[in-house]
Amino acid sequence: MFETIVWATDGSEFADRALPLVVELARTHGSRVVAVHANDMLAGRFGGVPMLADETELRAKIEEQLDELRVAGFDAELRVETGVTHGVAELIAVAATDAGADLIVIGTHGRGVAATTLLGSVAKGLLHFATCPVLVVTPVREPVASRRREEVTSG
């Protein structure tokens, strides 16, 4: 069903939380894994430079994660997408289309509606640009019903 799975990663703990799900899906479906690391570039007089100072370290970390997948027998590759005119979500969507992805898996910070509106969201953007299904992995949280019970009993 999923021949190619794109794991959208920025090297964060949220992206790392999505990786075990990518691995399980790839194992179940015999999928190729394409890690896509996309970043905005600062346009300058001498061309674009990465917005993140630790870009080299992020790439090395992601390559190390992919090496572990390869050792485990997975077909895995890294695509690094950069752009000045397109946002990260669009860069990921284009890379996924180019890779022939059947699924994009992305971790999210899980911010609330107000924060997402103000700050934007790569996951939300992917829903608009992607040409394949997008699976969003949120941080693990306590269920709302449990929190409400706790508030009622402690209040």
N, C-alpha and C positions, 0 to 999 in steps of 0.2 A: 504494500500500500504506500509506504513512504520509502522511495528509492534513495532520495537525497534529502537530508535534514540539515537545515542551516541553524547553527547555534550563534545567535547574535550576542557578542560579548564585548564589554568595555573593560574587562579585567577586574570588575568589582566583585564584591562578595555576593551581590544579587545575581550577577551573571553566573558566578560559580555555583550558586544553588540550583540553577537550571541544568547544569551539566549532567548530574546523575540521571535526570529524566531523559535527556538526549541519549545518553548511553543505553538506557533501558529500551527506549524506542528503537534505536539503531540495532540493538541486539535482537529484538523481537522481529524486526522487519528486514534485517540484513542490509541496513541502509549505509550509504556513504555519509560521512559527517563533514560539513564545510563550516568552519568557524569563520564568521565575518566580523572583523573589527573595523568599525567605521568611525571617522572623526572629522570634525570641522577643521579647516585650516584658516589661519589668520593670513589674509592677503596683505602683502607688503611690497615694498619697492623691489625686492629681489625674489619675489615668488612666495608661495605659501609655506608656512611653517606650522607644525602641529600646535594646537592650543594647549595640549598637556605637556608639561616639561618632562614627565617620566614616560613618554611614548616608547622609547627603546626598551625600557624595563617591562612595560605592558606587553609588547610584542614577544619578548623573551618568555614571559610567564605563559602566554597563550600557546606558544610553540611547545613549551615543556608539557603543558596539559595535552596537547595533540600527540606528542611523542608517546605519552603514556597510553593513549588510545591506540596508537599504531602498534605498540608492543603487545597490547591486548587483542590485536588482530583486526582492528577496525581500519577501514579506508578513510583517512582523515586528512584534510588540508586546511590551510589558512589563506584567507583573502583579506587583504587590508585595503579598505576603500577610503579615499580622502577627497574632500571637495571644499570649494569655497562658496559655490552658489547653491548647493543642495544641502538640506539638513541631513542629520544622521539617519533618520527613519527612511528617507528616500534613498540614501546610499545603500542601506541594508536591503531594501526592496529590490533595487536594481541588481545588486550582487546576487540575491537569491534567484531572481529571474535568469540571470546569466548562468548560474550554476544548475539550473533546471530543478530547483527545490520544490518538493512536494509539501514541505512544512517548514515554518520558521518557529524556533523556540527562543524566547527571550525572558530574562528575569526582569523584574520591576521592583522599584522601591516601594510600591504600594501606597503612594501618597494619596491623600484625600482629594475630593473634587476641586476644592479651592486651590490647593497647591498645584495640582495638575493644570488647572486653567492658567495660573500665573506663570508657572515654570515650564509648561509644555511637558510632553511625555513621548519618548521614542516609541514605546509600546503602542500608545494611542495613535501616533503617526503611522505606524506600520499597518494598522487596521485600514487606513485610507490608501496606502500606496502598494501594499503587497498584493500579488496575483495568486497567492496560495494561502491556505489556512495559517493562522498565527496562534501559537499556544503561549500564553502569558503565565509565567510562574511567579506567584506572589510570595512575599515573606511569610513564614509560618507565624500564625497568630492564634490567640485563644478565641474560640467561637464567641460571637456576639451574645448568644443566649447565656453562656456561662458568665460573661462579664455582667450582664443584667441581673442574674441571680445573685451574684456576689454583691452588687450595689444595693439590692433590696435587703439582703440579710445583714449587711454591715451598716446600712443607713438607718 
